[in-house]
Amino acid sequence: MTRDELLARLQSIEWSDIEFKEATWAVPKDALSTVSAFANTEGGHLVFGVKQANGAFSVTGVTDADQMQNTFLGQVRDANKVSVFLPIDPQKHELPDGIVLAFYIPEATRQQKPVYIDGNPKKAYIRRGGRDDTCTGDELLRFIRDASTVRYDAEPLDVDTSRCFDEASVRWYRTRFAASNPGKDTATDDTAFLRTWGFLVEHGGVLRPTRAAILVLGSGEYVRQVLPRMVTDVQLHRNASTEYDSTVRWADRLTVEDNLIKAWQAIVEFYFRHSERPFAVDTATLRRDDDPPDYISFREAAINLLIHQDFGDTTRVPVIRFFRDQTEFFNPGDAFASREQLLDPGDKEVRNPSIVNAFRRIGLSDQGGTGVRAIFDGWRKLGYLPPEIENHRAEKSFRLRLRKEKLITEAQLLAQASLGAHLSEHEAAVFAFLMRTGQADLADIKALTGLTGAQGQDLAQRLTVQVLTEPLGEATHTWRLVPHLRARFAAETAKNTTENPSSGAGTAGTEATDQVTEQVAPEQAGLDRSLDRLTEVQWRIVDYADVPRSLAELMAHAGYRQRPHFVTAHLEPLLTGGVLRPTIPDKPRSSRQRYVLTEAGIQLKLLHDQAVAKPDEENGY
């Protein structure tokens, strides 16, 4: 933590990644509780020498910084006080009001959790907001399951192998396996097949099914013994997500208490039953080569929910909720990888490797950890905002939201056009996101573009060179709009909340001619000519100017006869806003002068045409 970062946090609030303690004379008694909480969650800074009063923070300083640091680090390195060794990074800042010590507590590894204090596992903590909460019994068990060297889904079960499998599921699985792996199914019967591929393992001289085998291919009664809760709960709501009320009944619902193969088949059937754009899908594979992007994103998200859930957690149920404006996925069990890592290619550590491999063998789980990338790629093709991921280390849960909201809006295209910046498709996407949020990190850039980390860094640098963005801090991978753009787009957002009435067409005046055109007056200093939306007349101009048009042609198409008013009220804003351009800019009064859409204008027209063709912008549900 740099000095500037510390000063900035002193003006903010305590949250999940920072804790302030006065600690003037001695290490606070609850300091190790915070160490445990940070280590069990996502890491954070523990700061000594800061007092909190009436919701504000003030620097009081520590009396003997060296002794305080040595005492604290000694406690953290004492195995009797903290259950694991944590490589803590200490920093000292000399401020005008005193010396402040900042210790970065890293997140512990999966195998090290739960991190507890005083040799007592019941003294394990997690970070929730600005609090250190003692782990409940269920939370401790979740940590212990995830830390085990023997994965939970690989454990053999003492059940009757002649009755525990669902014959139809095994038959379907073997058919799909043979199609995906030609020549690899050489087993003479189901038992030999299940043994060859790890569903049956020898345990104490007897073949036993693994927990994964029952969950993937088991008969209903055995699945319910292994998992005494629903495999998934799928709900269809006719309202928007903002109107969700748990007391209001869903429009349709699917609950599954069967194996994962049957669960997946039921979820797909539910999806197609309610889809507004039905299409054929292979009944054997439940996919096809030309799947629409919305189905690809849904399919990968649903499979991830099925195979990555914490099957040892019987207190929480995976839920898929369809709303008019988005689809939400909730899973008990967090992802072991970070959001940024999930967007990178390559295999990731997973909670249920046996189940994941079982799905991969038949092509229902993509290789190389590409499932999350496929979700983002599909949503990107639809032009929507990137999917939202909430990976909660504290409550060990995973939430994914697929929002049906366009990333680039009419107002954003107009704003970009008025800047005169030449942005690539990827740069325009990141810039549109920045106009919404004010800042973006490297994970956001990867989500918006599908680029690698290095390519995302280069893109951010290009936007900085164009003086559109600036890095947020010296060593951070976060960027924000430059100050004048932050102020401008904040004002435009407020302006967009009020209605902008369209102008009507004029009816009286002199006739326009093809021979005389007028040069639009240059933009006056200090005058904000930026557009946030177009009038009805301007949309007529944009629709007509996909090829070069004379001023007379544009006026006639818009139903105008008064040239001065038409130019001032409608044409001039389109030119200064970067939507139209003259074909002969160096000869403004030429009789051959024509006006045509810029690249930004073409994109604006495409966006408007899509909205007119399908106003609700719905895909699928």
Long-range contacts (C-beta under 8 A, 24 or more apart in sequence): 1-45, 1-91, 1-102, 1-104, 2-473, 2-474, 2-475, 3-93, 3-95, 4-473, 5-473, 6-47, 6-93, 6-100, 6-102, 7-95, 9-45, 10-50, 10-57, 10-59, 11-57, 13-55, 13-130, 14-52, 14-130, 15-129, 15-130, 16-41, 16-42, 16-44, 16-127, 16-128, 16-129, 16-130, 16-394, 17-42, 17-43, 17-44, 17-45, 17-127, 18-44, 18-45, 18-47, 19-44, 19-45, 19-46, 19-47, 19-130, 19-132, 20-47, 20-50, 20-51, 20-52, 20-57, 21-46, 21-47, 21-48, 21-50, 22-48, 22-49, 22-50, 22-51, 22-52, 22-60, 23-48, 23-49, 23-62, 23-68, 23-101, 24-49, 24-60, 24-61, 24-62, 24-63, 25-63, 26-68, 26-71, 27-68, 27-71, 27-72, 27-75, 30-132, 31-72, 31-75, 32-75, 32-76, 32-81, 32-82, 32-117, 32-118, 33-117, 33-123, 33-125, 33-132, 34-105, 34-125, 34-132, 35-76, 35-82, 35-86, 35-105, 35-115, 35-117, 36-82, 36-114, 36-115, 36-116, 36-117, 36-123, 36-124, 36-125, 36-132, 37-125, 37-126, 37-127, 37-132, 37-133, 38-105, 38-106, 38-107, 38-127, 39-84, 39-86, 39-105, 39-106, 39-107, 39-108, 39-112, 39-113, 39-115, 40-107, 40-108, 40-113, 40-114, 40-115, 40-124, 40-125, 40-126, 40-127, 40-135, 40-143, 40-393, 40-394, 41-107, 41-126, 41-127, 41-393, 41-394, 42-107, 42-127, 42-393, 43-104, 43-105, 43-106, 43-107, 44-104, 44-105, 44-127, 45-102, 45-103, 45-104, 45-105, 46-102, 46-103, 46-105, 47-100, 47-101, 47-102, 47-103, 48-72, 48-100, 48-101, 48-102, 48-103, 49-98, 49-99, 49-100, 49-101, 50-100, 58-97, 59-95, 59-96, 59-97, 59-98, 59-100, 60-97, 60-98, 61-95, 61-97, 61-98, 61-99, 61-100, 62-98, 62-99, 62-100, 62-101, 65-92, 65-99, 65-101, 68-101, 69-101, 72-101, 72-103, 80-118, 80-119, 81-117, 81-118, 82-115, 82-117, 83-112, 83-114, 83-115, 83-116, 83-117, 83-119, 83-121, 84-108, 84-112, 84-115, 86-115, 107-393, 110-146, 110-147, 110-336, 110-349, 111-147, 111-149, 112-147, 113-143, 113-146, 113-147, 114-139, 114-140, 114-143, 114-144, 114-147, 126-393, 126-394, 126-395, 127-394, 128-394, 128-395, 133-394, 138-313, 138-315, 139-395, 139-396, 141-312, 142-310, 142-312, 142-313, 142-333, 142-396, 143-396, 145-310, 145-312, 146-310, 146-336, 146-351, 146-396, 151-351, 151-352, 151-353, 151-354, 152-211, 152-311, 152-312, 152-351, 152-352, 153-210, 153-211, 153-212, 153-215, 153-311, 153-351, 153-352, 153-353, 153-354, 153-355, 154-210, 154-211, 154-212, 154-353, 154-354, 155-210, 155-211, 156-201, 156-203, 156-208, 156-209, 156-210, 156-211, 157-208, 157-209, 157-210, 157-211, 157-214, 157-226, 158-208, 159-208, 159-209, 159-214, 159-222, 159-225, 161-191, 161-200, 161-207, 161-208, 161-209, 163-219, 163-222, 164-209, 164-213, 164-214, 164-218, 164-219, 164-222, 165-190, 165-194, 165-209, 165-213, 165-217, 165-218, 165-219, 166-217, 166-218, 166-219, 166-220, 166-258, 166-259, 166-262, 169-216, 169-217, 169-218, 169-259, 169-261, 169-262, 170-194, 170-217, 172-261, 172-284, 173-216, 173-217, 173-261, 173-362, 175-284, 176-284, 176-285, 176-362, 176-363, 177-361, 177-362, 179-284, 179-285, 180-361, 180-362, 180-363, 181-361, 197-358, 197-361, 198-354, 198-357, 199-358, 210-354, 211-311, 212-352, 212-354, 212-355, 212-358, 214-259, 215-259, 215-260, 215-311, 215-355, 216-259, 216-260, 216-261, 216-355, 216-358, 216-359, 217-259, 217-261, 218-259, 219-259, 220-257, 220-258, 220-259, 223-257, 223-258, 223-259, 224-257, 226-311, 227-311, 227-314, 228-314, 229-257, 229-314, 229-315, 229-317, 230-255, 230-256, 230-257, 230-317, 230-318, 231-256, 231-257, 231-258, 231-259, 231-260, 231-263, 231-306, 231-318, 232-256, 232-263, 232-267, 232-305, 232-306, 232-317, 232-318, 232-319, 232-320, 233-317, 233-318, 233-319, 233-320, 234-267, 234-270, 234-319, 234-320, 234-322, 235-319, 235-320, 235-321, 235-322, 236-270, 236-274, 236-322, 236-621, 237-321, 237-322, 237-323, 237-324, 238-324, 239-323, 239-324, 240-323, 240-324, 240-325, 241-321, 241-323, 241-324, 241-325, 241-326, 241-328, 242-325, 244-321, 244-323, 260-306, 260-307, 260-355, 260-359, 263-306, 264-302, 264-303, 264-306, 264-364, 267-302, 267-306, 267-320, 268-299, 268-302, 271-295, 271-298, 271-302, 271-620, 274-322, 274-621, 275-620, 275-621, 276-618, 276-619, 276-620, 276-621, 277-619, 277-620, 285-363, 286-364, 287-363, 292-619, 292-620, 293-377, 293-378, 293-379, 293-381, 293-382, 293-619, 294-378, 294-382, 294-619, 294-620, 295-378, 295-620, 296-374, 296-375, 296-377, 296-378, 297-374, 297-375, 297-376, 297-378, 297-379, 297-387, 297-402, 298-327, 298-402, 298-620, 300-366, 300-371, 300-372, 300-374, 300-375, 300-378, 301-327, 301-329, 301-375, 301-387, 301-400, 301-402, 302-329, 303-359, 303-364, 303-365, 303-371, 304-329, 304-331, 304-371, 304-372, 304-375, 304-400, 305-329, 305-331, 307-352, 307-355, 307-356, 307-359, 307-365, 308-333, 308-335, 308-350, 308-351, 308-352, 308-356, 308-398, 309-333, 309-351, 309-352, 310-351, 310-396, 311-352, 313-396, 316-397, 322-621, 323-621, 324-404, 324-618, 324-621, 325-403, 325-404, 325-405, 326-401, 326-402, 326-403, 326-404, 326-405, 327-401, 327-402, 327-621, 328-399, 328-400, 328-401, 328-402, 329-398, 329-399, 329-400, 329-401, 330-397, 330-398, 330-399, 331-397, 331-398, 331-399, 332-396, 332-397, 333-396, 333-397, 333-398, 334-391, 334-392, 334-393, 334-396, 334-397, 334-398, 335-391, 335-398, 337-369, 338-391, 338-443, 339-389, 339-391, 339-443, 340-442, 340-443, 340-446, 340-453, 342-369, 342-372, 342-373, 342-389, 343-372, 343-373, 343-376, 343-443, 343-446, 343-447, 344-369, 344-446, 344-452, 344-453, 345-369, 345-370, 345-373, 373-450, 375-400, 375-402, 376-447, 376-450, 377-450, 380-448, 380-449, 380-450, 382-619, 383-407, 383-408, 385-433, 386-433, 386-444, 386-447, 386-448, 387-447, 404-617, 404-618, 404-619, 406-607, 406-617, 407-432, 407-433, 407-448, 408-432, 408-603, 408-607, 409-607, 410-533, 410-534, 410-604, 410-607, 410-608, 411-492, 411-496, 411-532, 411-533, 412-436, 413-600, 413-603, 413-604, 413-607, 414-530, 414-531, 414-532, 414-533, 414-534, 414-577, 414-579, 414-600, 414-604, 415-489, 415-492, 415-530, 415-531, 415-532, 416-578, 416-600, 417-531, 417-577, 417-578, 417-579, 417-598, 417-600, 417-601, 417-604, 418-529, 418-530, 418-531, 418-576, 418-577, 418-578, 419-468, 419-578, 420-578, 421-466, 421-468, 426-451, 426-459, 427-459, 427-462, 427-463, 430-459, 430-460, 430-463, 431-463, 431-468, 434-468, 434-469, 434-479, 434-480, 434-481, 435-481, 435-489, 438-480, 438-481, 438-486, 439-472, 439-478, 439-479, 439-480, 439-481, 440-478, 440-479, 440-480, 441-476, 441-477, 441-478, 441-479, 442-477, 442-478, 488-530, 492-530, 492-532, 495-532, 496-532, 496-533, 500-532, 500-533, 502-535, 502-536, 502-537, 503-535, 503-536, 503-537, 503-569, 503-570, 504-536, 504-537, 505-537, 505-558, 505-559, 505-560, 506-560, 506-561, 506-562, 506-565, 506-566, 507-561, 508-561, 508-562, 509-561, 509-562, 509-563, 509-565, 510-561, 510-562, 510-563, 511-561, 512-551, 512-552, 512-555, 512-556, 512-560, 512-561, 512-563, 513-552, 514-550, 514-552, 514-553, 514-591, 515-591, 516-589, 516-591, 517-550, 517-551, 517-588, 517-589, 517-590, 517-591, 517-593, 518-551, 518-563, 518-567, 518-588, 518-589, 519-588, 519-589, 520-567, 520-571, 520-572, 520-575, 520-576, 521-572, 523-576, 529-572, 529-573, 529-576, 529-577, 530-577, 531-573, 531-574, 531-577, 531-579, 534-574, 534-579, 534-604, 535-569, 535-570, 537-569, 537-570, 538-570, 538-573, 538-574, 538-579, 539-608, 541-570, 541-571, 541-574, 541-580, 542-574, 542-579, 542-580, 542-597, 542-601, 542-604, 542-605, 542-608, 543-605, 543-608, 545-580, 545-595, 545-596, 545-597, 545-601, 546-596, 546-597, 546-602, 546-605, 547-596, 548-583, 548-594, 548-595, 548-596, 549-594, 549-595, 549-596, 550-593, 550-594, 550-595, 551-593, 551-595, 554-595, 571-595, 574-601, 579-604
